[in-house]
Amino acid sequence: MHIRVIIICLLLLFCANISAQERAEVELETTEGNIRIALFNETPQHRDNFMKLVRMQFYDSLLVHRVIKDFMIQSGDLTSRNAQPGQLLGAGELDYTIEPEFQLPQIYHRRGVVAAARESDKVNPERRSGAAQFYIVWGKIYDDKRLAKVQERLDSATNGQVKLTPDMIETYKTVGGTPHLDGQYTVFGEVTEGLDVVDQIQQMATDKNDRPTKDVRILRIKIISDPFSPKPVTKPTTKKGVRSQQRKPIKR
């Protein structure tokens, strides 16, 4: 009898462990191809907020409004859905922010991760994330000399709180990314399929405001896995009569 109870308990623990490893996963269907993204459980506020917006079809038909080669691609501006050619984008946001969820050194700005855009430190010293806009990192491959300079910059920006570990350094030297953003913008997911599509988009021609000259649109975001789905929520409101700053990560 005792053995049977022990076996049942072990099975329950095993199932609970499997459940704990489940991740929310979505697929961005864009005009350039599909990109599949898994969200990190280590950043639950950002994960749950992103999935809430996906369930509400918030991102469907929005543009990838900001692209910088060897850096990142960005979307989520709510005003981009019906934007005219050449229109300046980047200021459209929802009326709330999310507290940062930095998870260094396990989660950082390597190539292919998904992170939240935000307002600059000048008006947002707490580095709270914008609710809707996000970017996918492409970045560059670094050598030791350049990483040493990045570390100096991080020391200045974070008062010495962010240090590149040997594992992070090796990743930036082999895979690439944007290490100068570590500890300042919340990374909350990663591309699991379609990194070639990200590469294709990040190489596209852009105007002086970094908007692609050819529109790149998220046709829809399809939910692949949603293990943390809560009760139905109401649609968020946007700020009225207030023009916010552009939400964007700093290139250099």
TIVO-613959 format. One record per residue: x, y negated, z negated of N, C-alpha, C, O, CB in turn; residue number from 1. Coordinates in steps of 0.2 Angstrom, whole numbers, always signed. Atoms other than C-alpha are relative to their C-alpha. Glycine has a CB too. Layout:
TIVO-613959
> n_xx,n_yy,n_zz,ca_xx,ca_yy,ca_zz,c_xx,c_yy,c_zz,o_xx,o_yy,o_zz,cb_xx,cb_yy,cb_zz,resi
> X,Y,Z,X,Y,Z,X,Y,Z,X,Y,Z,X,Y,Z,NUM
...
END
This chain:
TIVO-613959
> n_xx,n_yy,n_zz,ca_xx,ca_yy,ca_zz,c_xx,c_yy,c_zz,o_xx,o_yy,o_zz,cb_xx,cb_yy,cb_zz,resi
> +4,+6,+0,+0,+0,+0,+4,-6,+0,+3,-11,+4,-5,+0,-6,1
> -4,+6,+1,+14,-12,-5,+4,-1,+7,+5,-7,+9,+5,+1,-5,2
> -3,+1,-6,+23,-8,+11,-4,-3,+6,-2,-7,+10,+3,+7,+2,3
> +4,+3,-4,+8,-12,+21,-1,-7,+0,-1,-11,+4,-7,+4,+0,4
> +1,+8,+1,+6,-29,+13,+6,-3,+2,+6,-9,+5,-1,-1,-8,5
> -6,+4,-2,+24,-33,+16,+0,+0,+8,+2,-5,+11,+6,+4,-2,6
> +0,+0,-8,+22,-28,+35,-4,-5,+2,-3,-9,+7,-2,+7,+3,7
> +5,+5,-2,+7,-39,+36,+3,-7,-1,+2,-11,+4,-7,+1,-3,8
> -3,+6,+2,+16,-53,+28,+5,-2,+5,+6,-8,+7,+3,-1,-7,9
> -6,+1,-5,+31,-51,+40,-3,-2,+7,-1,-6,+10,+4,+6,+0,10
> +4,+1,-7,+19,-51,+55,-3,-7,+0,-2,-11,+5,-5,+5,+1,11
> +2,+7,+0,+11,-67,+49,+5,-5,+0,+4,-10,+4,-4,-1,-7,12
> -5,+5,+0,+27,-76,+46,+3,+0,+7,+5,-5,+10,+6,+2,-5,13
> -3,+0,-7,+33,-70,+64,-4,-4,+4,-2,-8,+8,+1,+7,+2,14
> +5,+4,-4,+17,-77,+72,+1,-7,-2,+0,-11,+3,-7,+3,-1,15
> -1,+7,+2,+19,-93,+62,+6,-3,+3,+6,-9,+5,+0,-1,-7,16
> -7,+3,-3,+37,-95,+68,-1,-1,+8,+1,-6,+10,+5,+5,-1,17
> +2,+1,-7,+31,-92,+86,-4,-6,+1,-2,-10,+6,-3,+6,+3,18
> +4,+6,-1,+18,-105,+84,+3,-6,-1,+2,-11,+3,-6,+0,-5,19
> -4,+6,+1,+30,-117,+77,+4,-2,+6,+6,-8,+6,+4,+1,-7,20
> -5,+1,-5,+41,-116,+92,-4,-2,+7,-1,-4,+11,+4,+6,+2,21
> +4,+2,-5,+26,-120,+104,+1,-7,+2,+2,-11,-3,-7,+2,-1,22
> +0,+7,-1,+28,-136,+113,-5,-3,+5,-7,+1,+10,+7,-2,+4,23
> +5,+3,-5,+16,-148,+122,+4,-1,+7,+10,-3,+7,-3,-7,-2,24
> -3,+0,-7,+20,-147,+141,-5,-3,+5,-11,-1,+5,+3,+6,+2,25
> +4,+3,-6,+14,-157,+156,+3,+0,+6,+9,+1,+6,-3,-8,-2,26
> -3,+0,-6,+17,-159,+174,-3,-7,+3,-8,-8,+5,-2,+6,+5,27
> +1,+6,-4,+18,-176,+183,+0,+2,+7,+5,+4,+10,+5,-5,-2,28
> +1,-1,-7,+11,-174,+200,+1,-7,+3,-4,-11,+3,-7,+3,+2,29
> -1,+7,-3,+19,-189,+210,+0,+0,+7,+0,+6,+10,+7,-3,-3,30
> -1,+1,-8,+20,-195,+228,+6,+3,+2,+7,+4,+8,-2,-7,+2,31
> -7,-2,-2,+38,-189,+228,+1,+8,-2,+6,+11,+0,+5,-4,-3,32
> -1,-6,+2,+35,-172,+220,-2,+1,-7,-4,-4,-10,+7,+3,+1,33
> +2,-1,+7,+31,-164,+203,+6,+1,-5,+11,+3,-3,-4,+7,+0,34
> -4,+0,+5,+40,-166,+187,-3,+3,-6,-8,+0,-9,+3,-7,-1,35
> +3,-3,+6,+37,-155,+172,+4,-2,-6,+10,-2,-6,+0,+8,+1,36
> -3,+2,+6,+40,-161,+155,-2,+3,-6,-8,+5,-7,-1,-8,-1,37
> +1,-3,+6,+41,-153,+138,+1,-5,-6,+6,-9,-5,+3,+7,-2,38
> +0,+5,+5,+38,-164,+122,+3,+3,-6,+2,+9,-8,-6,-3,-1,39
> -3,-3,+5,+49,-162,+107,-4,+0,-7,-8,-5,-8,+6,-4,-2,40
> +3,+0,+7,+41,-157,+90,+3,-4,-5,+0,-6,-10,-1,+8,-2,41
> -4,+4,+5,+54,-166,+81,-2,-8,+0,+0,-11,-4,+7,+0,+1,42
> +2,+7,-1,+46,-183,+87,-8,+1,+0,-11,-1,+5,+3,-3,+6,43
> +8,-1,+0,+27,-179,+82,-4,-6,+2,-9,-5,+5,-2,+3,-6,44
> +4,+6,-2,+21,-197,+83,+0,-1,+7,-5,-3,+10,+2,-6,-4,45
> +0,+2,-7,+27,-200,+100,-3,+6,+4,-6,+5,+9,+8,+0,+2,46
> +3,-6,-4,+22,-182,+106,-7,-1,+0,-11,+0,+5,+2,+7,-3,47
> +8,+0,+0,+4,-184,+100,-2,-6,+3,-8,-6,+6,-2,+0,-8,48
> +2,+6,-4,+3,-202,+107,+0,+1,+7,-5,+0,+11,+4,-6,-2,49
> -1,-1,-7,+9,-197,+124,-6,+5,+2,-9,+4,+7,+7,+3,+2,50
> +5,-4,-2,-3,-182,+124,-7,-3,+0,-11,-1,+4,+1,+7,-4,51
> +6,+3,+0,-17,-192,+119,-2,-4,+6,-7,-4,+9,-1,-5,-7,52
> +1,+4,-6,-15,-204,+133,-1,+5,+7,-4,+3,+11,+6,-5,+1,53
> +1,-5,-5,-13,-189,+145,-7,+3,+0,-10,+3,+6,+5,+6,+0,54
> +6,-2,+1,-29,-182,+139,-5,-5,+3,-10,-3,+6,-2,+3,-7,55
> +5,+5,-2,-38,-198,+143,+2,-2,+7,-2,-7,+10,+1,-7,-5,56
> -2,+1,-7,-30,-198,+160,+3,-8,+1,+2,-11,+7,-6,+1,+5,57
> -2,+7,+0,-22,-215,+156,+6,-1,+6,+6,-6,+9,+3,-2,-7,58
> -5,+1,-4,-7,-212,+167,-1,+1,+8,+3,+0,+12,+6,+5,-2,59
> +2,-2,-7,-16,-206,+183,+0,-6,+4,-4,-11,+2,-7,+4,+0,60
> +0,+5,-5,-13,-217,+198,+5,-6,-2,+5,-11,+2,-7,-3,+1,61
> -4,+5,+1,+0,-228,+189,+7,+1,+4,+8,+6,+6,+2,+0,-8,62
> -6,+0,-4,+16,-233,+198,+6,+2,-5,+6,+0,-11,+1,-6,+3,63
> -7,+1,+3,+34,-229,+194,+3,-7,+2,+5,-8,+7,+5,+6,+2,64
> -1,+7,-2,+37,-247,+193,+7,-3,-1,+9,-8,+1,-4,-4,-5,65
> -6,+2,+1,+55,-248,+188,+5,+5,+1,+5,+11,-2,+1,-3,-7,66
> -5,-5,-1,+70,-239,+195,+7,-3,+1,+8,-8,+4,-2,+4,+7,67
> -7,+2,-1,+89,-241,+193,+4,+6,+1,+4,+10,-3,+2,-4,-7,68
> -5,-5,-2,+101,-230,+202,+5,+2,-6,+8,-3,-8,+3,-1,+7,69
> -5,-2,+5,+112,-220,+190,-2,-2,-7,+3,-3,-11,+7,-2,+2,70
> +2,+3,+7,+102,-226,+175,-7,+4,-2,-7,+8,-6,-1,-7,+0,71
> +6,-3,+2,+83,-221,+174,-6,-2,+5,-5,-6,+9,-2,-2,-7,72
> +7,+2,-3,+65,-222,+181,-5,-1,-5,-5,+3,-10,-2,+6,+6,73
> +5,+3,+5,+51,-230,+172,-7,+0,+2,-8,-2,+8,+2,-6,-4,74
> +7,+1,-2,+32,-229,+172,-4,-2,-6,-1,-2,-12,-3,+7,+3,75
> +4,+1,+5,+17,-232,+161,-3,-7,-1,-7,-9,-5,+3,+1,-6,76
> +3,+7,+0,+13,-251,+165,-7,+1,+2,-9,+2,+8,+4,-5,+4,77
> +7,-1,-1,-6,-251,+164,-2,-5,+6,-8,-4,+9,-4,-1,-6,78
> +2,+5,-5,-7,-266,+176,+3,+2,+7,+1,-1,+12,+3,-7,-1,79
> -2,-2,-6,+2,-256,+190,-4,+4,+4,-3,+5,+10,+7,+4,-1,80
> +5,-4,-3,-13,-246,+195,-2,-3,+7,-2,+0,+12,-6,+2,-4,81
> +3,+3,-5,-19,-259,+207,+5,-6,+2,+3,-11,+5,-7,-3,-1,82
> -5,+5,-1,-3,-269,+209,+1,-1,+8,+1,+3,+12,+7,+2,-3,83
> -1,+2,-7,+0,-279,+225,+8,+1,+2,+12,+1,-3,-2,-7,+1,84
> -7,-1,-2,+16,-276,+235,+5,-6,-2,+3,-12,-2,+1,+0,+8,85
> -5,+5,+2,+31,-286,+227,-2,-3,-7,+1,-7,-9,+0,-5,+5,86
> +2,+3,+7,+21,-290,+211,+4,+2,-5,+6,+8,-6,-7,+2,-1,87
> -5,-1,+5,+32,-291,+196,-4,+4,-5,-10,+2,-8,+2,-7,-4,88
> +3,-4,+5,+28,-277,+184,+4,+1,-6,+10,+0,-6,-2,+7,+3,89
> -4,-2,+6,+33,-271,+167,-2,-3,-7,+0,-1,-12,+7,-3,+1,90
> +3,+3,+7,+23,-282,+154,-6,+3,-2,-9,+2,-7,-1,-7,+2,91
> +6,-3,+2,+8,-271,+154,+0,+5,-5,+4,+10,-4,-4,+3,+6,92
> -1,-5,+6,+6,-262,+137,-7,+1,-4,-11,-4,-3,+6,-2,-4,93
> +6,+0,+4,-7,-256,+125,+1,-4,-7,+7,-7,-7,-1,+8,-2,94
> -1,+5,+5,-10,-265,+109,+2,+3,-7,+1,+0,-12,-7,-3,-2,95
> -3,-2,+7,+0,-255,+96,+7,+3,+2,+8,+4,+8,-5,+6,-3,96
> -6,-3,-1,+17,-248,+94,+1,+6,-5,-3,+7,-9,+6,-6,-2,97
> -1,-6,+4,+25,-233,+86,+7,+0,-3,+12,-3,+0,+0,+7,+5,98
> -6,+1,+4,+38,-232,+73,+6,+5,+3,+4,+10,+6,-1,+2,-7,99
> -5,-4,-3,+55,-225,+79,+1,+7,-3,+0,+8,-9,+7,-4,+0,100
> -2,-6,+2,+59,-207,+78,+6,+3,+2,+7,+8,+6,-6,+5,+2,101
> -6,-2,-3,+77,-205,+81,+2,+6,-3,+2,+7,-9,+6,-6,-2,102
> -1,-7,+3,+83,-187,+79,+7,+2,+2,+9,+7,+5,-5,+5,+3,103
> -7,-1,-2,+102,-189,+82,+3,+5,-6,+1,+4,-12,+4,-6,+0,104
> -3,-1,-6,+113,-179,+84,-3,+5,+5,+0,+7,+10,+7,+1,-1,105
> +3,-6,-3,+101,-165,+90,-3,-3,+7,-3,+0,+12,-5,+3,-4,106
> +4,+2,-5,+91,-176,+102,+3,-7,+2,+3,-12,-2,-8,-1,-1,107
> -4,+6,-3,+100,-190,+113,-1,-1,+7,-5,+3,+10,+7,+1,-2,108
> +2,+2,-7,+100,-198,+130,+4,+3,+5,+7,+0,+9,+1,-8,+0,109
> -3,-4,-5,+107,-184,+140,-5,-1,+7,-11,-2,+6,+1,+7,-2,110
> +4,+0,-7,+101,-183,+159,-6,+4,-1,-6,+10,-3,+5,+2,+5,111
> +6,-4,+0,+83,-177,+160,-4,-1,-6,-10,+2,-6,+2,+7,+1,112
> +5,+1,+5,+76,-183,+144,-5,-5,+1,-4,-10,+5,+4,-1,-7,113
> +5,+5,-1,+61,-193,+142,+0,-5,-7,+0,-2,-12,-8,+3,+1,114
> -1,+5,+6,+61,-209,+130,-5,-5,+1,-8,-7,+6,+7,-3,+0,115
> +5,+5,+0,+49,-223,+125,+4,-7,+1,+9,-8,-2,-3,+0,-7,116
> -2,+6,-1,+52,-240,+132,-3,-5,-6,-7,-3,-10,-2,-3,+7,117
> +2,+4,+5,+50,-255,+120,+2,-7,+1,+6,-8,+6,+3,+2,-7,118
> -3,+7,-1,+53,-274,+118,+7,+0,-3,+9,+4,-7,-5,-5,-4,119
> -7,+1,+1,+70,-281,+115,+1,+0,-8,-4,-2,-12,+3,-5,+3,120
> -1,+1,+7,+78,-281,+98,-1,-7,-3,-3,-8,-9,+8,+1,-2,121
> +1,+7,+2,+76,-300,+97,-7,-1,-3,-8,-5,-8,+1,-5,+6,122
> +7,+0,+2,+57,-298,+95,-2,+6,-3,-8,+6,-6,-4,-2,+6,123
> +2,-7,+3,+57,-280,+89,+6,+3,-4,+9,+8,-2,-2,+4,+6,124
> -6,-2,+4,+71,-278,+76,-1,+7,-3,+4,+10,-4,+2,-5,-5,125
> +1,-7,+2,+63,-262,+70,+0,+5,+5,+0,+11,+4,-7,+0,-4,126
> -1,-4,-6,+65,-255,+87,-6,+5,+1,-6,+11,+2,+6,+4,+0,127
> +6,-4,+0,+47,-249,+87,-2,+1,+8,-1,-3,+12,-6,-3,-3,128
> +1,-2,-7,+42,-240,+104,-7,-3,+2,-12,-4,-2,-1,+8,+0,129
> +6,+2,-4,+29,-247,+116,-5,+7,+0,-2,+12,+0,+1,-3,+6,130
> +5,-5,+0,+13,-236,+116,+0,+4,+6,-1,+10,+6,-7,-2,-2,131
> +1,-4,-6,+13,-231,+134,+6,+0,+5,+6,+6,+8,-6,-4,+4,132
> -5,-1,-4,+28,-235,+144,+6,+5,-2,+8,+5,-8,+3,-7,+2,133
> -5,-5,+1,+41,-222,+146,+5,+0,+5,+4,-2,+11,-3,+7,-2,134
> -5,-1,-6,+57,-218,+156,+3,+7,-1,+4,+10,-6,+5,-6,-1,135
> -3,-6,-1,+66,-203,+162,+8,-1,+1,+9,-5,+6,-3,+5,+5,136
> -7,+2,+0,+85,-204,+160,+3,+4,+6,+2,+10,+7,+4,+2,-6,137
> -5,-3,-5,+97,-200,+175,+7,-2,-3,+11,+3,-5,-1,-3,+7,138
> -7,+2,+3,+113,-210,+169,+6,+2,+5,+5,+4,+11,+0,+4,-6,139
> -7,-2,-4,+131,-206,+174,+4,+5,-4,+2,+6,-10,+4,-7,+1,140
> -4,-4,+3,+144,-194,+170,+6,-4,-3,+9,-8,+1,+3,+6,+4,141
> -5,+5,+3,+157,-202,+158,+7,+4,-1,+7,+10,-2,-2,-2,-7,142
> -6,-3,+2,+175,-199,+154,+2,-2,-7,-2,-6,-10,+6,-2,+5,143
> -2,+2,+7,+184,-201,+137,+1,-7,-1,-1,-10,-6,+6,+4,-2,144
> -1,+7,+0,+189,-219,+141,-6,-4,-1,-7,-8,-5,+5,-2,+5,145
> +6,+4,+0,+172,-225,+145,-4,+2,-6,-8,-2,-9,-4,+2,+6,146
> +4,-2,+6,+164,-215,+130,+3,-4,-6,-1,-5,-10,+0,+7,-1,147
> -2,+4,+6,+176,-224,+118,-2,-7,+0,-4,-10,-5,+8,+0,+1,148
> +3,+6,-1,+170,-240,+125,-8,+0,-2,-10,-5,-5,+1,-3,+7,149
> +7,-1,+2,+152,-234,+123,-1,+0,-8,-5,-3,-11,-3,+6,+3,150
> +0,+0,+7,+156,-230,+105,+1,-6,-4,-2,-8,-9,+5,+5,-3,151
> -1,+6,+2,+162,-247,+102,-6,-4,+0,-8,-8,-5,+6,-4,+3,152
> +6,+4,-1,+146,-254,+109,-5,+2,-5,-9,-1,-8,-3,+1,+7,153
> +4,-3,+5,+136,-242,+98,+1,-3,-7,-3,-4,-11,+0,+8,+0,154
> -1,+2,+7,+145,-247,+82,-2,-7,-1,-5,-9,-6,+8,+0,-1,155
> +2,+7,+0,+141,-265,+86,-8,-1,-1,-10,-5,-4,+2,-4,+6,156
> +7,+0,+0,+123,-262,+90,-4,+3,-6,-9,+1,-8,-3,+3,+6,157
> +3,-4,+5,+119,-250,+76,+4,-1,-7,+2,+3,-12,+0,+7,+2,158
> -4,+0,+6,+131,-256,+62,+4,+6,-2,+4,+8,-8,-5,-3,-6,159
> -4,-6,+1,+141,-241,+64,-4,+6,-2,-1,+11,-4,+5,-1,-5,160
> +4,-6,+2,+127,-229,+61,-1,+6,+5,-2,+11,+3,-7,-3,-2,161
> +0,-5,-5,+127,-220,+77,+7,+2,+3,+11,-2,+5,-4,-3,+6,162
> -6,-3,-2,+142,-209,+81,-1,+6,+5,-5,+10,+4,+4,+2,-6,163
> +1,-6,-5,+144,-198,+96,+4,+6,-2,+10,+6,-4,+3,-2,+7,164
> -4,-6,+2,+148,-180,+91,+3,+3,+5,+2,+2,+11,-6,+4,-4,165
> -4,-4,-5,+159,-168,+100,-5,+3,+5,-4,+3,+11,+4,+5,-3,166
> +4,-3,-4,+144,-159,+107,-4,-6,+5,-4,-4,+11,-6,+3,-4,167
> +3,+6,-4,+136,-176,+113,+5,-2,+5,+4,-3,+11,-2,-6,-4,168
> -6,+2,-5,+153,-181,+121,+1,+5,+5,+1,+3,+11,+6,-1,-4,169
> +0,-5,-5,+154,-165,+130,-5,+0,+5,-4,+1,+11,+1,+7,-3,170
> +5,+0,-5,+137,-166,+137,+0,-6,+4,-1,-6,+10,-7,-1,-4,171
> -1,+6,-4,+140,-184,+143,+5,+0,+5,+5,-3,+10,+1,-6,-5,172
> -6,-1,-4,+156,-178,+151,-2,+5,+6,+2,+5,+11,+6,+2,-3,173
> +1,-5,-5,+148,-164,+160,-7,+0,+3,-8,+1,+9,+0,+7,-3,174
> +7,+1,-2,+129,-167,+162,-2,-7,+2,-5,-9,+7,-5,+3,-5,175
> +2,+7,-1,+128,-186,+161,-6,-2,-5,-9,+1,-8,-1,-1,+7,176
> +5,+3,+4,+116,-198,+153,+1,-7,-1,+5,-11,+3,-1,+4,-7,177
> -1,+7,+2,+115,-215,+145,+1,-1,-7,-3,-3,-11,-7,-4,+2,178
> -2,+0,+7,+124,-214,+128,-1,-7,-3,-1,-7,-9,+7,+2,+0,179
> +1,+7,+3,+123,-233,+125,-6,-1,-3,-7,-6,-7,+2,-5,+5,180
> +6,+1,+3,+105,-231,+121,-2,+4,-6,-7,+3,-9,-5,+2,+6,181
> +1,-5,+6,+107,-218,+107,-1,-4,-6,+2,-9,-8,+6,+5,+0,182
> +2,+4,+6,+99,-223,+91,-3,-6,+0,-4,-10,-5,+6,-1,-4,183
> +3,+6,-1,+90,-237,+98,-7,+0,+4,-11,-4,+3,+4,-5,+4,184
> +6,-1,-3,+76,-230,+109,-2,+8,-2,+3,+12,-2,+1,-1,+8,185
> +2,-7,+2,+66,-214,+104,+0,+4,+6,-4,+3,+11,-6,-1,-4,186
> +0,-5,-5,+69,-199,+115,-5,+5,-3,-5,+8,-9,+7,+4,+1,187
> +6,-4,+2,+53,-188,+114,-1,+6,+4,-6,+10,+3,-6,-4,-1,188
> +1,-6,-4,+54,-175,+128,+6,+1,+5,+11,-2,+5,-7,-1,+4,189
> -5,-2,-5,+64,-167,+142,-3,+3,+6,-9,+6,+6,+5,+5,-3,190
> +2,-2,-6,+62,-163,+160,+2,+8,+0,+8,+9,-1,+3,-3,+6,191
> -2,-7,+0,+61,-144,+162,+0,+3,+7,+3,+8,+9,-5,+4,-4,192
> +0,-2,-7,+57,-143,+181,-1,-7,+4,-4,-11,+1,-6,+5,+2,193
> +0,+6,-5,+59,-156,+195,+5,-6,-2,+3,-11,+0,-7,-3,-2,194
> -6,+5,+1,+75,-165,+190,+2,-2,+7,+5,-8,+7,+5,+3,-4,195
> -2,+2,-7,+78,-165,+209,-4,-6,+2,-2,-10,+6,+0,+6,+4,196
> +4,+5,-1,+63,-176,+210,+2,-7,-3,+1,-12,+0,-8,+2,-1,197
> -2,+6,+4,+69,-188,+197,+6,-3,+4,+7,-9,+5,+2,+2,-7,198
> -6,+2,-4,+86,-189,+207,-2,-3,+6,+0,-9,+8,+4,+6,+1,199
> +3,+3,-6,+76,-193,+223,-2,-7,-1,-1,-11,+2,-5,+5,+3,200
> +3,+7,+1,+67,-207,+215,+5,-5,-2,+5,-11,+0,-6,+1,-6,201
> -5,+5,+3,+82,-215,+206,+4,-2,+5,+8,-7,+4,+4,+4,-6,202
> -4,+2,-6,+90,-216,+223,-4,-5,+5,-1,-7,+10,+3,+6,+3,203
> +4,+4,-5,+76,-226,+231,+2,-7,+0,+4,-10,-5,-7,+1,-2,204
> -1,+8,+0,+78,-244,+237,-5,-3,-4,-11,-2,-5,-1,-2,+8,205
> +4,+4,+4,+71,-257,+226,+1,-7,+1,+6,-9,+5,+2,+1,-8,206
> -1,+8,-1,+68,-276,+226,+4,-3,-6,+7,+1,-10,-7,-3,+0,207
> -4,+4,+5,+76,-289,+215,-2,+1,-7,+2,+0,-12,+0,-7,+1,208
> +3,-1,+7,+65,-284,+200,+0,+8,-2,-3,+10,-6,-7,-2,+0,209
> -1,-7,+1,+70,-265,+201,-6,+4,+2,-7,+10,+0,+2,+1,-7,210
> +6,-4,-2,+53,-260,+208,+1,+3,+7,+4,+0,+12,-6,-5,+1,211
> -1,-4,-6,+54,-247,+222,-4,-4,+6,-10,-6,+5,-2,+7,+0,212
> +3,+3,-5,+50,-255,+239,-5,+4,+3,-10,+2,+6,+5,-2,+6,213
> +5,-4,-2,+40,-240,+243,-3,+3,-6,+0,+5,-11,+3,+6,+4,214
> +3,-2,+6,+27,-236,+230,+1,+7,-2,+0,+12,+3,-7,-2,+0,215
> +0,-7,+3,+30,-221,+219,-5,+1,-5,-5,-3,-10,+7,+2,-3,216
> +6,+0,+4,+14,-216,+211,-1,+7,-4,+0,+12,-1,-6,-1,+4,217
> +2,-6,+4,+9,-204,+197,-7,+2,+2,-12,-2,+0,+1,+0,-8,218
> +7,-1,-2,-6,-196,+205,-4,+3,-5,-10,+0,-6,+0,+6,+6,219
> +4,-2,+6,-11,-187,+189,+5,+4,-4,+11,+6,-1,-6,+5,+2,220
> -4,-5,+5,-3,-178,+174,-4,+6,-2,-10,+5,-5,+3,-4,-6,221
> +4,-7,+2,-9,-160,+172,+3,+3,-6,+9,+3,-7,+1,+5,+6,222
> -2,-4,+6,-8,-152,+155,+1,+7,+1,-3,+11,+4,-6,-1,-6,223
> -2,-7,-1,+1,-136,+155,-1,+4,-7,-4,+9,-7,+8,+1,+2,224
> +1,-3,+7,+1,-133,+136,-1,-5,-5,+2,-11,-5,+7,+4,-2,225
> +2,+6,+5,-7,-143,+122,-2,+3,-7,-8,+3,-9,-6,-3,+3,226
> +1,-4,+6,-5,-133,+106,-2,-5,-6,-4,-2,-11,+6,+4,-2,227
> +2,+5,+6,-8,-149,+95,-6,-4,+1,-6,-10,-1,+7,-4,-1,228
> +6,+4,-2,-24,-155,+103,-4,-2,-6,-7,+3,-9,-4,+3,+5,229
> +5,+2,+5,-34,-165,+90,-7,-1,+2,-9,+1,+8,+3,-7,-4,230
> +7,+1,-2,-52,-170,+90,+0,-6,+5,+5,-9,+6,-4,-2,-7,231
> +0,+6,-5,-58,-182,+104,+1,-6,-3,-1,-8,-9,-7,+1,+3,232
> -1,+7,+2,-52,-200,+103,-3,-5,+5,-5,-3,+10,+8,-1,-1,233
> +2,+5,-4,-58,-216,+109,+5,-3,+4,+11,-3,+2,-4,-5,-4,234
> -4,+3,-4,-50,-226,+123,+3,-6,-3,+0,-10,-6,-3,-2,+7,235
> -3,+5,+3,-37,-238,+117,-1,-7,+4,-3,-7,+10,+8,+0,-1,236
> +1,+7,-3,-39,-257,+120,+7,-3,+2,+12,-2,-1,-4,-4,-4,237
> -6,+4,-2,-27,-269,+128,+0,-7,-3,-5,-9,-5,+1,+0,+8,238
> +0,+7,+3,-21,-286,+121,-4,-4,+5,-3,-4,+11,+7,-2,-1,239
> +3,+5,-4,-32,-300,+127,+3,-7,-1,+4,-9,-6,-8,+0,-2,240
> -3,+6,+0,-25,-316,+132,+7,-1,-3,+10,-6,-4,-4,-5,-5,241
> -7,+0,+2,-7,-311,+127,+4,+3,+5,+3,+9,+7,+0,+3,-7,242
> -5,-3,-5,+7,-308,+139,+6,+2,-4,+9,-2,-6,+2,-5,+6,243
> -5,-3,+3,+19,-296,+132,+7,-1,+4,+6,-1,+10,-1,+7,-3,244
> -7,-1,-4,+38,-295,+136,+0,+6,+4,-4,+11,+2,+5,-1,-5,245
> -1,-6,-3,+43,-282,+148,+3,+5,-4,+8,+3,-8,+4,-1,+7,246
> -2,-6,+4,+46,-265,+140,+5,+3,+4,+4,+6,+9,-5,+4,-3,247
> -5,-4,-4,+63,-258,+146,+6,+1,-4,+8,-3,-8,+1,-4,+6,248
> -7,-1,+3,+79,-250,+141,+5,-5,+3,+4,-6,+9,+2,+7,+0,249
> -5,+4,-3,+94,-261,+143,+5,+4,+4,+8,+9,+1,+4,-4,-6,250
> -4,-4,-4,+105,-255,+157,+7,+0,-2,+10,+5,-3,+0,-3,+7,251
> -7,+1,+2,+122,-262,+151,+0,-5,-5,+6,-6,-8,+4,-1,+6,252
END
